[in-house]
């Protein structure tokens, strides 16, 4: 498709920025002697995951069995399902098949869940709560759970957490410190219970620069693309944003920019602290102030409005959700479209 742009709206990936992001974070992890296991739910693309592994990633992270199945089918053989799966009969059959083809770790935070994982071939990893207060046990309770899970027949490799509270203005450094403290406490708890934690896993894109202390691996995801949230949190510069939604200017109603990319292209995420429903890469002061299914209304902060019919580049608030809405990425190199890559694991939510 070289030189031919599709009809808007569509998601575009600047492959030069993408590769720079991949290489930068791989080098960062290598310099700190910590394994990088990127979370591929961000992009859901085997093509991108292969680039991450080729740059030095030690396997990949997924959120669902469906995602795992897609990536195993494409040749990936070292996966961590970083989610407290509840394994019913159907998921048990699927997990057994996956474990016949790949090394699979699975998160758990209860003894009942561990019992259901036992005998599938999967390795368990205890999830702990490091301050996000979503899932996971208290760090000092991890050892007892790990020991009881092993008594129930599940091999336990270690502990993991997600410092999701790093997604807040000014919260990144404090969240990383809490994560390190929680992981150290959980690892000590496992050792006290007679379980050696070979895996001490954490990480998020916002907290990445301050993370790594005491961890054996980190699992950032969004860094590969970056998005408006990371831009606003200070976790990336605008020139490090690889994923944009190309949209056409359809109206100047009310003196604002109206575009043909709504929530069905960008996703509807807006954190309480976010300054808009997304941003415009080439207009740093602009914000998307109104979002409906097929309209994005942007206030340009006094800048001249681009002409009707022209194309602008929008930055979604949350790259993961935007990617899950697209069937393919238009790959851009040197400012021109050169290829398309399927978003192969889109919609694999179970």
Buried (B, 14 or more C-beta within 10 A) or exposed (E): EEEEBEEBBBBBBBBEBBBBBBBEBBEBBEEBEBBBBBBBBBBBBBBBBBBBBEBBBBBBBBBBBBBBBBBBEBEBEBBBBBBBBEBEEEBBEBBBBBBEBBBBBBBBBBBEBBBBBBEBBBBBBBBBBBBBEEBBBEBBBBBBBBBBBBEBEBBBBBBBBBBBBBBBEEBBBBBBBBBBBBBBBBBBBBEEBEBEBEBBBBBBBBBBEBBBBBBBBBBBBBBBBBBBBBBBBEBBEBEBBBBBBBBBBBBEEEEBBBBBBBBEBBBBBBBEEBBBBBBBBBBEEBBBBBBEEBBBBBBBEEBEBBEEEEBBBBBBBBBBBBBBBBEBBBBBBEEEBEBBBBBBBBEBEE
